[in-house]
Amino acid sequence: MKNPTWPKAFAFIGLAIFGLVLALYATSVATAGVTARILGADKSGDWLTTGSALLTIGIAAAAVFGFLALTNIRALTRR
């Protein structure tokens, strides 16, 4: 992180987008969990819990890598 470069900044942007895609995917997993719970196919609610965990991880990853990308871009534009 001490030597910011444009490829590193773009890599962090890609990882932030990956985190958002993971969060989007997690909503479909959680929706399937709600449906399975209603239909009685998932009595313990494991799919809903998995979807919630993936959503939290995806949002956290997007926030962390987005911050790192913005920090790199800020350092590069101030040169």
N, CA, C and O atoms as CSV, one atom per row, in Angstrom:
chain,resi,resn,atom,element,x,y,z
A,1,MET,N,N,0.812,-1.197,0.000
A,1,MET,CA,C,0.000,0.000,0.000
A,1,MET,C,C,0.856,1.262,0.000
A,1,MET,O,O,0.330,2.350,-0.234
A,2,LYS,N,N,2.142,1.152,0.251
A,2,LYS,CA,C,2.986,2.341,0.310
A,2,LYS,C,C,3.306,2.883,-1.070
A,2,LYS,O,O,3.686,4.046,-1.203
A,3,ASN,N,N,3.160,2.062,-2.097
A,3,ASN,CA,C,3.460,2.495,-3.454
A,3,ASN,C,C,2.204,2.335,-4.314
A,3,ASN,O,O,2.025,1.297,-4.951
A,4,PRO,N,N,1.323,3.363,-4.340
A,4,PRO,CA,C,0.092,3.216,-5.118
A,4,PRO,C,C,0.372,3.277,-6.623
A,4,PRO,O,O,1.155,4.103,-7.092
A,5,THR,N,N,-0.278,2.394,-7.353
A,5,THR,CA,C,-0.183,2.385,-8.812
A,5,THR,C,C,-1.593,2.255,-9.376
A,5,THR,O,O,-2.521,1.843,-8.680
A,6,TRP,N,N,-1.734,2.611,-10.636
A,6,TRP,CA,C,-3.055,2.504,-11.265
A,6,TRP,C,C,-3.523,1.054,-11.385
A,6,TRP,O,O,-4.702,0.794,-11.142
A,7,PRO,N,N,-2.663,0.094,-11.747
A,7,PRO,CA,C,-3.155,-1.285,-11.799
A,7,PRO,C,C,-3.660,-1.785,-10.439
A,7,PRO,O,O,-4.629,-2.540,-10.370
A,8,LYS,N,N,-3.002,-1.363,-9.373
A,8,LYS,CA,C,-3.451,-1.764,-8.038
A,8,LYS,C,C,-4.817,-1.136,-7.727
A,8,LYS,O,O,-5.685,-1.784,-7.142
A,9,ALA,N,N,-4.997,0.118,-8.117
A,9,ALA,CA,C,-6.276,0.795,-7.888
A,9,ALA,C,C,-7.400,0.102,-8.668
A,9,ALA,O,O,-8.498,-0.099,-8.149
A,10,PHE,N,N,-7.106,-0.257,-9.923
A,10,PHE,CA,C,-8.127,-0.945,-10.719
A,10,PHE,C,C,-8.415,-2.347,-10.189
A,10,PHE,O,O,-9.544,-2.828,-10.292
A,11,ALA,N,N,-7.410,-3.000,-9.627
A,11,ALA,CA,C,-7.631,-4.309,-9.015
A,11,ALA,C,C,-8.549,-4.185,-7.804
A,11,ALA,O,O,-9.425,-5.026,-7.599
A,12,PHE,N,N,-8.354,-3.142,-7.004
A,12,PHE,CA,C,-9.235,-2.935,-5.851
A,12,PHE,C,C,-10.655,-2.608,-6.295
A,12,PHE,O,O,-11.618,-3.023,-5.650
A,13,ILE,N,N,-10.790,-1.870,-7.385
A,13,ILE,CA,C,-12.134,-1.587,-7.914
A,13,ILE,C,C,-12.804,-2.887,-8.352
A,13,ILE,O,O,-13.991,-3.091,-8.097
A,14,GLY,N,N,-12.049,-3.762,-9.008
A,14,GLY,CA,C,-12.600,-5.058,-9.421
A,14,GLY,C,C,-13.013,-5.903,-8.237
A,14,GLY,O,O,-14.049,-6.566,-8.281
A,15,LEU,N,N,-12.222,-5.892,-7.182
A,15,LEU,CA,C,-12.584,-6.656,-5.989
A,15,LEU,C,C,-13.806,-6.057,-5.297
A,15,LEU,O,O,-14.612,-6.792,-4.725
A,16,ALA,N,N,-13.952,-4.741,-5.340
A,16,ALA,CA,C,-15.152,-4.114,-4.775
A,16,ALA,C,C,-16.391,-4.519,-5.564
A,16,ALA,O,O,-17.444,-4.781,-4.983
A,17,ILE,N,N,-16.265,-4.570,-6.883
A,17,ILE,CA,C,-17.390,-5.019,-7.721
A,17,ILE,C,C,-17.703,-6.480,-7.432
A,17,ILE,O,O,-18.869,-6.873,-7.402
A,18,PHE,N,N,-16.668,-7.285,-7.221
A,18,PHE,CA,C,-16.881,-8.687,-6.858
A,18,PHE,C,C,-17.660,-8.798,-5.543
A,18,PHE,O,O,-18.527,-9.661,-5.408
A,19,GLY,N,N,-17.355,-7.935,-4.579
A,19,GLY,CA,C,-18.100,-7.933,-3.324
A,19,GLY,C,C,-19.564,-7.580,-3.534
A,19,GLY,O,O,-20.442,-8.169,-2.903
A,20,LEU,N,N,-19.832,-6.621,-4.418
A,20,LEU,CA,C,-21.224,-6.271,-4.709
A,20,LEU,C,C,-21.958,-7.403,-5.417
A,20,LEU,O,O,-23.137,-7.640,-5.154
A,21,VAL,N,N,-21.270,-8.100,-6.308
A,21,VAL,CA,C,-21.879,-9.255,-6.987
A,21,VAL,C,C,-22.181,-10.357,-5.978
A,21,VAL,O,O,-23.223,-11.008,-6.059
A,22,LEU,N,N,-21.274,-10.567,-5.030
A,22,LEU,CA,C,-21.518,-11.552,-3.982
A,22,LEU,C,C,-22.731,-11.175,-3.144
A,22,LEU,O,O,-23.525,-12.043,-2.780
A,23,ALA,N,N,-22.884,-9.897,-2.835
A,23,ALA,CA,C,-24.048,-9.441,-2.080
A,23,ALA,C,C,-25.330,-9.638,-2.886
A,23,ALA,O,O,-26.363,-10.005,-2.326
A,24,LEU,N,N,-25.272,-9.397,-4.197
A,24,LEU,CA,C,-26.444,-9.608,-5.046
A,24,LEU,C,C,-26.813,-11.090,-5.103
A,24,LEU,O,O,-27.989,-11.448,-5.042
A,25,TYR,N,N,-25.804,-11.940,-5.218
A,25,TYR,CA,C,-26.046,-13.378,-5.222
A,25,TYR,C,C,-26.638,-13.832,-3.889
A,25,TYR,O,O,-27.486,-14.723,-3.854
A,26,ALA,N,N,-26.194,-13.225,-2.806
A,26,ALA,CA,C,-26.672,-13.613,-1.480
A,26,ALA,C,C,-28.152,-13.323,-1.305
A,26,ALA,O,O,-28.840,-14.038,-0.576
A,27,THR,N,N,-28.650,-12.287,-1.961
A,27,THR,CA,C,-30.085,-12.012,-1.845
A,27,THR,C,C,-30.915,-13.126,-2.472
A,27,THR,O,O,-31.986,-13.455,-1.963
A,28,SER,N,N,-30.440,-13.706,-3.559
A,28,SER,CA,C,-31.184,-14.821,-4.157
A,28,SER,C,C,-31.101,-16.066,-3.285
A,28,SER,O,O,-32.062,-16.832,-3.210
A,29,VAL,N,N,-29.961,-16.278,-2.621
A,29,VAL,CA,C,-29.842,-17.420,-1.707
A,29,VAL,C,C,-30.778,-17.235,-0.523
A,29,VAL,O,O,-31.438,-18.185,-0.102
A,30,ALA,N,N,-30.844,-16.025,0.019
A,30,ALA,CA,C,-31.732,-15.766,1.147
A,30,ALA,C,C,-33.199,-15.887,0.744
A,30,ALA,O,O,-34.015,-16.386,1.517
A,31,THR,N,N,-33.538,-15.429,-0.469
A,31,THR,CA,C,-34.910,-15.568,-0.953
A,31,THR,C,C,-35.283,-17.037,-1.124
A,31,THR,O,O,-36.397,-17.446,-0.796
A,32,ALA,N,N,-34.352,-17.816,-1.633
A,32,ALA,CA,C,-34.603,-19.255,-1.741
A,32,ALA,C,C,-34.762,-19.867,-0.359
A,32,ALA,O,O,-35.550,-20.797,-0.188
A,33,GLY,N,N,-34.031,-19.368,0.630
A,33,GLY,CA,C,-34.171,-19.864,1.989
A,33,GLY,C,C,-35.520,-19.557,2.577
A,33,GLY,O,O,-36.098,-20.393,3.271
A,34,VAL,N,N,-36.040,-18.369,2.314
A,34,VAL,CA,C,-37.376,-18.018,2.795
A,34,VAL,C,C,-38.422,-18.913,2.142
A,34,VAL,O,O,-39.338,-19.400,2.805
A,35,THR,N,N,-38.278,-19.124,0.842
A,35,THR,CA,C,-39.222,-19.984,0.120
A,35,THR,C,C,-39.152,-21.420,0.627
A,35,THR,O,O,-40.184,-22.061,0.827
A,36,ALA,N,N,-37.944,-21.923,0.835
A,36,ALA,CA,C,-37.795,-23.294,1.344
A,36,ALA,C,C,-38.375,-23.413,2.742
A,36,ALA,O,O,-38.945,-24.449,3.086
A,37,ARG,N,N,-38.242,-22.389,3.543
A,37,ARG,CA,C,-38.794,-22.421,4.896
A,37,ARG,C,C,-40.322,-22.437,4.842
A,37,ARG,O,O,-40.961,-23.165,5.602
A,38,ILE,N,N,-40.903,-21.644,3.955
A,38,ILE,CA,C,-42.362,-21.607,3.826
A,38,ILE,C,C,-42.891,-22.942,3.317
A,38,ILE,O,O,-43.915,-23.426,3.799
A,39,LEU,N,N,-42.205,-23.539,2.351
A,39,LEU,CA,C,-42.656,-24.808,1.777
A,39,LEU,C,C,-42.341,-25.999,2.672
A,39,LEU,O,O,-42.836,-27.101,2.433
A,40,GLY,N,N,-41.533,-25.792,3.687
A,40,GLY,CA,C,-41.199,-26.868,4.610
A,40,GLY,C,C,-40.020,-27.717,4.185
A,40,GLY,O,O,-39.763,-28.757,4.792
A,41,ALA,N,N,-39.303,-27.304,3.167
A,41,ALA,CA,C,-38.160,-28.084,2.692
A,41,ALA,C,C,-36.912,-27.840,3.543
A,41,ALA,O,O,-36.009,-28.677,3.570
A,42,ASP,N,N,-36.858,-26.715,4.229
A,42,ASP,CA,C,-35.702,-26.366,5.059
A,42,ASP,C,C,-36.212,-25.984,6.446
A,42,ASP,O,O,-36.482,-24.814,6.718
A,43,LYS,N,N,-36.338,-26.964,7.303
A,43,LYS,CA,C,-36.946,-26.730,8.609
A,43,LYS,C,C,-36.057,-25.935,9.560
A,43,LYS,O,O,-36.567,-25.245,10.443
A,44,SER,N,N,-34.747,-26.018,9.397
A,44,SER,CA,C,-33.849,-25.326,10.326
A,44,SER,C,C,-33.503,-23.906,9.870
A,44,SER,O,O,-32.950,-23.138,10.657
A,45,GLY,N,N,-33.805,-23.544,8.649
A,45,GLY,CA,C,-33.507,-22.209,8.145
A,45,GLY,C,C,-32.054,-21.989,7.774
A,45,GLY,O,O,-31.554,-20.867,7.854
A,46,ASP,N,N,-31.365,-23.064,7.365
A,46,ASP,CA,C,-29.944,-22.938,7.023
A,46,ASP,C,C,-29.705,-22.056,5.807
A,46,ASP,O,O,-28.725,-21.313,5.771
A,47,TRP,N,N,-30.586,-22.125,4.806
A,47,TRP,CA,C,-30.381,-21.328,3.597
A,47,TRP,C,C,-30.551,-19.841,3.879
A,47,TRP,O,O,-29.830,-19.015,3.319
A,48,LEU,N,N,-31.494,-19.499,4.739
A,48,LEU,CA,C,-31.672,-18.094,5.096
A,48,LEU,C,C,-30.453,-17.576,5.853
A,48,LEU,O,O,-30.006,-16.452,5.623
A,49,THR,N,N,-29.919,-18.391,6.749
A,49,THR,CA,C,-28.725,-18.003,7.500
A,49,THR,C,C,-27.523,-17.863,6.569
A,49,THR,O,O,-26.741,-16.922,6.703
A,50,THR,N,N,-27.374,-18.782,5.638
A,50,THR,CA,C,-26.270,-18.706,4.682
A,50,THR,C,C,-26.384,-17.461,3.810
A,50,THR,O,O,-25.389,-16.780,3.563
A,51,GLY,N,N,-27.584,-17.165,3.348
A,51,GLY,CA,C,-27.794,-15.956,2.543
A,51,GLY,C,C,-27.480,-14.691,3.316
A,51,GLY,O,O,-26.895,-13.757,2.769
A,52,SER,N,N,-27.862,-14.652,4.579
A,52,SER,CA,C,-27.567,-13.480,5.412
A,52,SER,C,C,-26.071,-13.320,5.633
A,52,SER,O,O,-25.552,-12.205,5.592
A,53,ALA,N,N,-25.383,-14.416,5.864
A,53,ALA,CA,C,-23.928,-14.351,6.063
A,53,ALA,C,C,-23.222,-13.905,4.788
A,53,ALA,O,O,-22.307,-13.084,4.845
A,54,LEU,N,N,-23.634,-14.433,3.647
A,54,LEU,CA,C,-23.022,-14.027,2.375
A,54,LEU,C,C,-23.288,-12.557,2.068
A,54,LEU,O,O,-22.426,-11.866,1.525
A,55,LEU,N,N,-24.471,-12.085,2.412
A,55,LEU,CA,C,-24.799,-10.678,2.199
A,55,LEU,C,C,-23.896,-9.782,3.036
A,55,LEU,O,O,-23.392,-8.771,2.546
A,56,THR,N,N,-23.692,-10.145,4.287
A,56,THR,CA,C,-22.821,-9.365,5.164
A,56,THR,C,C,-21.377,-9.369,4.663
A,56,THR,O,O,-20.717,-8.330,4.651
A,57,ILE,N,N,-20.893,-10.534,4.252
A,57,ILE,CA,C,-19.517,-10.634,3.749
A,57,ILE,C,C,-19.355,-9.847,2.458
A,57,ILE,O,O,-18.342,-9.172,2.274
A,58,GLY,N,N,-20.333,-9.920,1.560
A,58,GLY,CA,C,-20.257,-9.187,0.296
A,58,GLY,C,C,-20.232,-7.687,0.491
A,58,GLY,O,O,-19.454,-6.991,-0.162
A,59,ILE,N,N,-21.071,-7.176,1.381
A,59,ILE,CA,C,-21.102,-5.735,1.632
A,59,ILE,C,C,-19.808,-5.286,2.309
A,59,ILE,O,O,-19.268,-4.229,1.982
A,60,ALA,N,N,-19.316,-6.084,3.246
A,60,ALA,CA,C,-18.062,-5.737,3.915
A,60,ALA,C,C,-16.891,-5.737,2.936
A,60,ALA,O,O,-16.042,-4.847,2.986
A,61,ALA,N,N,-16.841,-6.715,2.059
A,61,ALA,CA,C,-15.762,-6.773,1.061
A,61,ALA,C,C,-15.835,-5.582,0.112
A,61,ALA,O,O,-14.810,-4.990,-0.226
A,62,ALA,N,N,-17.037,-5.233,-0.314
A,62,ALA,CA,C,-17.185,-4.081,-1.209
A,62,ALA,C,C,-16.748,-2.798,-0.514
A,62,ALA,O,O,-16.117,-1.941,-1.133
A,63,ALA,N,N,-17.076,-2.661,0.760
A,63,ALA,CA,C,-16.691,-1.455,1.492
A,63,ALA,C,C,-15.179,-1.367,1.675
A,63,ALA,O,O,-14.591,-0.305,1.470
A,64,VAL,N,N,-14.551,-2.465,2.058
A,64,VAL,CA,C,-13.108,-2.456,2.304
A,64,VAL,C,C,-12.337,-2.193,1.016
A,64,VAL,O,O,-11.465,-1.325,0.980
A,65,PHE,N,N,-12.649,-2.931,-0.031
A,65,PHE,CA,C,-11.898,-2.759,-1.271
A,65,PHE,C,C,-12.237,-1.447,-1.974
A,65,PHE,O,O,-11.391,-0.880,-2.666
A,66,GLY,N,N,-13.453,-0.966,-1.805
A,66,GLY,CA,C,-13.790,0.353,-2.325
A,66,GLY,C,C,-12.993,1.447,-1.635
A,66,GLY,O,O,-12.517,2.377,-2.286
A,67,PHE,N,N,-12.844,1.339,-0.313
A,67,PHE,CA,C,-12.038,2.296,0.425
A,67,PHE,C,C,-10.578,2.248,-0.019
A,67,PHE,O,O,-9.950,3.290,-0.207
A,68,LEU,N,N,-10.040,1.047,-0.186
A,68,LEU,CA,C,-8.654,0.922,-0.630
A,68,LEU,C,C,-8.459,1.500,-2.033
A,68,LEU,O,O,-7.438,2.127,-2.314
A,69,ALA,N,N,-9.438,1.287,-2.906
A,69,ALA,CA,C,-9.344,1.839,-4.258
A,69,ALA,C,C,-9.371,3.366,-4.225
A,69,ALA,O,O,-8.583,4.023,-4.906
A,70,LEU,N,N,-10.281,3.922,-3.431
A,70,LEU,CA,C,-10.356,5.381,-3.358
A,70,LEU,C,C,-9.108,5.982,-2.724
A,70,LEU,O,O,-8.669,7.062,-3.120
A,71,THR,N,N,-8.536,5.289,-1.743
A,71,THR,CA,C,-7.299,5.769,-1.130
A,71,THR,C,C,-6.157,5.768,-2.148
A,71,THR,O,O,-5.376,6.717,-2.209
A,72,ASN,N,N,-6.062,4.709,-2.939
A,72,ASN,CA,C,-5.026,4.649,-3.980
A,72,ASN,C,C,-5.224,5.726,-5.034
A,72,ASN,O,O,-4.262,6.379,-5.437
A,73,ILE,N,N,-6.445,5.918,-5.482
A,73,ILE,CA,C,-6.733,6.919,-6.507
A,73,ILE,C,C,-6.435,8.314,-5.980
A,73,ILE,O,O,-5.892,9.155,-6.696
A,74,ARG,N,N,-6.790,8.550,-4.729
A,74,ARG,CA,C,-6.504,9.856,-4.122
A,74,ARG,C,C,-5.002,10.127,-4.059
A,74,ARG,O,O,-4.547,11.233,-4.351
A,75,ALA,N,N,-4.249,9.118,-3.678
A,75,ALA,CA,C,-2.790,9.276,-3.606
A,75,ALA,C,C,-2.179,9.473,-4.999
A,75,ALA,O,O,-1.204,10.209,-5.153
A,76,LEU,N,N,-2.746,8.824,-5.998
A,76,LEU,CA,C,-2.206,8.954,-7.357
A,76,LEU,C,C,-2.531,10.314,-7.968
A,76,LEU,O,O,-1.722,10.863,-8.717
A,77,THR,N,N,-3.693,10.858,-7.661
A,77,THR,CA,C,-4.061,12.147,-8.249
A,77,THR,C,C,-3.401,13.313,-7.545
A,77,THR,O,O,-3.374,14.416,-8.090
A,78,ARG,N,N,-2.872,13.108,-6.356
A,78,ARG,CA,C,-2.194,14.190,-5.632
A,78,ARG,C,C,-0.726,14.309,-6.006
A,78,ARG,O,O,-0.055,15.237,-5.554
A,79,ARG,N,N,-0.213,13.402,-6.812
A,79,ARG,CA,C,1.195,13.458,-7.214
A,79,ARG,C,C,1.451,14.592,-8.146
A,79,ARG,O,O,2.585,14.787,-8.585
